[in-house]
Amino acid sequence: MTRATQTISLLLILSSIYLAAYLQLIPLPAKVQDEIIPILPLWALVTFGAYLLFNLGLGVATFKDTEGAYHELMKEIDEAKKDLRAKGVDVD
């Protein structure tokens, strides 16, 4: 089973459980049914956004800037410029 299939299966199961709870097919206390169940999708969306923002910040904070990668990239840019100049394209 691929990761996409697992993710889709999990989302389908969670959405089925939520829909059953929202349509009151699952017996829950009135306070939970009236106050918690309706805002669960918004809570899930905000939580997912916070998780993604944390991962992005962590990736930026731990990003290693290496001199070797910089020089390799500059070399590739120079090669591309030379190739384009040979074909008659003005790159500067």
NUKOL-920362 format. One record per residue (C-alpha): residue number from 1; x, y, z; residue in three letters. Coordinates in steps of 0.1 Angstrom, whole numbers, plus 2048, in hexadecimal, padded with zeros to 3 digits. Each point is the difference from the previous one (the first is absolute). Layout:
BEGIN
<pt num="NUM" c1="X" c2="Y" c3="Z" residuo="ALA"/>
...
//
This chain:
BEGIN
<pt num="1" c1="800" c2="800" c3="800" residuo="MET"/>
<pt num="2" c1="80F" c2="821" c3="7F6" residuo="THR"/>
<pt num="3" c1="802" c2="81E" c3="817" residuo="ARG"/>
<pt num="4" c1="7E5" c2="812" c3="7EB" residuo="ALA"/>
<pt num="5" c1="7E9" c2="7E3" c3="804" residuo="THR"/>
<pt num="6" c1="806" c2="7FF" c3="825" residuo="GLN"/>
<pt num="7" c1="7F9" c2="826" c3="803" residuo="THR"/>
<pt num="8" c1="7E0" c2="7FE" c3="7EC" residuo="ILE"/>
<pt num="9" c1="7F4" c2="7E3" c3="814" residuo="SER"/>
<pt num="10" c1="807" c2="812" c3="821" residuo="LEU"/>
<pt num="11" c1="7EF" c2="81F" c3="7F4" residuo="LEU"/>
<pt num="12" c1="7E2" c2="7EC" c3="7F4" residuo="LEU"/>
<pt num="13" c1="7FD" c2="7EE" c3="822" residuo="ILE"/>
<pt num="14" c1="803" c2="821" c3="813" residuo="LEU"/>
<pt num="15" c1="7E7" c2="812" c3="7EB" residuo="SER"/>
<pt num="16" c1="7E8" c2="7E3" c3="803" residuo="SER"/>
<pt num="17" c1="803" c2="801" c3="826" residuo="ILE"/>
<pt num="18" c1="7FB" c2="826" c3="800" residuo="TYR"/>
<pt num="19" c1="7E2" c2="7FE" c3="7EA" residuo="LEU"/>
<pt num="20" c1="7F0" c2="7E5" c3="815" residuo="ALA"/>
<pt num="21" c1="806" c2="815" c3="81F" residuo="ALA"/>
<pt num="22" c1="7F3" c2="820" c3="7EF" residuo="TYR"/>
<pt num="23" c1="7E1" c2="7EF" c3="7F4" residuo="LEU"/>
<pt num="24" c1="7FB" c2="7F2" c3="824" residuo="GLN"/>
<pt num="25" c1="803" c2="7DC" c3="7F6" residuo="LEU"/>
<pt num="26" c1="819" c2="7FC" c3="81C" residuo="ILE"/>
<pt num="27" c1="7F1" c2="807" c3="822" residuo="PRO"/>
<pt num="28" c1="813" c2="81C" c3="811" residuo="LEU"/>
<pt num="29" c1="7F8" c2="818" c3="81C" residuo="PRO"/>
<pt num="30" c1="7EC" c2="81E" c3="7F5" residuo="ALA"/>
<pt num="31" c1="81C" c2="818" c3="80A" residuo="LYS"/>
<pt num="32" c1="819" c2="7EE" c3="7EA" residuo="VAL"/>
<pt num="33" c1="7E7" c2="7FD" c3="7E3" residuo="GLN"/>
<pt num="34" c1="7F7" c2="825" c3="801" residuo="ASP"/>
<pt num="35" c1="821" c2="810" c3="809" residuo="GLU"/>
<pt num="36" c1="81D" c2="7EA" c3="7F5" residuo="ILE"/>
<pt num="37" c1="7F6" c2="7EC" c3="7E2" residuo="ILE"/>
<pt num="38" c1="7F7" c2="81E" c3="7EA" residuo="PRO"/>
<pt num="39" c1="822" c2="811" c3="804" residuo="ILE"/>
<pt num="40" c1="816" c2="7E0" c3="7FC" residuo="LEU"/>
<pt num="41" c1="807" c2="807" c3="7DA" residuo="PRO"/>
<pt num="42" c1="80B" c2="823" c3="808" residuo="LEU"/>
<pt num="43" c1="816" c2="7F4" c3="81D" residuo="TRP"/>
<pt num="44" c1="80F" c2="7E5" c3="7E9" residuo="ALA"/>
<pt num="45" c1="808" c2="81A" c3="7E5" residuo="LEU"/>
<pt num="46" c1="810" c2="818" c3="819" residuo="VAL"/>
<pt num="47" c1="814" c2="7E3" c3="810" residuo="THR"/>
<pt num="48" c1="80C" c2="7F4" c3="7DE" residuo="PHE"/>
<pt num="49" c1="80A" c2="823" c3="7F6" residuo="GLY"/>
<pt num="50" c1="814" c2="804" c3="820" residuo="ALA"/>
<pt num="51" c1="811" c2="7DF" c3="7FA" residuo="TYR"/>
<pt num="52" c1="80A" c2="80A" c3="7DC" residuo="LEU"/>
<pt num="53" c1="80C" c2="822" c3="80D" residuo="LEU"/>
<pt num="54" c1="815" c2="7EF" c3="81A" residuo="PHE"/>
<pt num="55" c1="80F" c2="7E9" c3="7E7" residuo="ASN"/>
<pt num="56" c1="808" c2="81D" c3="7E9" residuo="LEU"/>
<pt num="57" c1="810" c2="813" c3="81C" residuo="GLY"/>
<pt num="58" c1="814" c2="7E2" c3="80B" residuo="LEU"/>
<pt num="59" c1="80C" c2="7FB" c3="7DC" residuo="GLY"/>
<pt num="60" c1="80B" c2="824" c3="7FD" residuo="VAL"/>
<pt num="61" c1="811" c2="7FF" c3="822" residuo="ALA"/>
<pt num="62" c1="814" c2="7E1" c3="7F9" residuo="THR"/>
<pt num="63" c1="809" c2="808" c3="7DC" residuo="PHE"/>
<pt num="64" c1="825" c2="7FB" c3="7FA" residuo="LYS"/>
<pt num="65" c1="80F" c2="819" c3="7E7" residuo="ASP"/>
<pt num="66" c1="81E" c2="7F0" c3="7F1" residuo="THR"/>
<pt num="67" c1="81C" c2="811" c3="7EC" residuo="GLU"/>
<pt num="68" c1="803" c2="7E2" c3="7E9" residuo="GLY"/>
<pt num="69" c1="7DB" c2="802" c3="7F6" residuo="ALA"/>
<pt num="70" c1="804" c2="825" c3="7F9" residuo="TYR"/>
<pt num="71" c1="81E" c2="7FC" c3="7EA" residuo="HIS"/>
<pt num="72" c1="7F0" c2="7E3" c3="7ED" residuo="GLU"/>
<pt num="73" c1="7E1" c2="815" c3="7FA" residuo="LEU"/>
<pt num="74" c1="814" c2="81D" c3="7F4" residuo="MET"/>
<pt num="75" c1="813" c2="7E9" c3="7E9" residuo="LYS"/>
<pt num="76" c1="7E0" c2="7F3" c3="7F1" residuo="GLU"/>
<pt num="77" c1="7F3" c2="823" c3="7FB" residuo="ILE"/>
<pt num="78" c1="81F" c2="80A" c3="7EE" residuo="ASP"/>
<pt num="79" c1="7FE" c2="7E1" c3="7EA" residuo="GLU"/>
<pt num="80" c1="7DB" c2="809" c3="7F8" residuo="ALA"/>
<pt num="81" c1="80A" c2="824" c3="7F7" residuo="LYS"/>
<pt num="82" c1="81C" c2="7F4" c3="7E9" residuo="LYS"/>
<pt num="83" c1="7E8" c2="7E7" c3="7EF" residuo="ASP"/>
<pt num="84" c1="7E6" c2="81B" c3="7FB" residuo="LEU"/>
<pt num="85" c1="819" c2="819" c3="7F3" residuo="ARG"/>
<pt num="86" c1="80C" c2="7E6" c3="7E7" residuo="ALA"/>
<pt num="87" c1="7DC" c2="7FE" c3="7F3" residuo="LYS"/>
<pt num="88" c1="7FE" c2="826" c3="7FD" residuo="GLY"/>
<pt num="89" c1="7EB" c2="808" c3="81F" residuo="VAL"/>
<pt num="90" c1="809" c2="81F" c3="813" residuo="ASP"/>
<pt num="91" c1="801" c2="7F6" c3="825" residuo="VAL"/>
<pt num="92" c1="80E" c2="81F" c3="811" residuo="ASP"/>
//
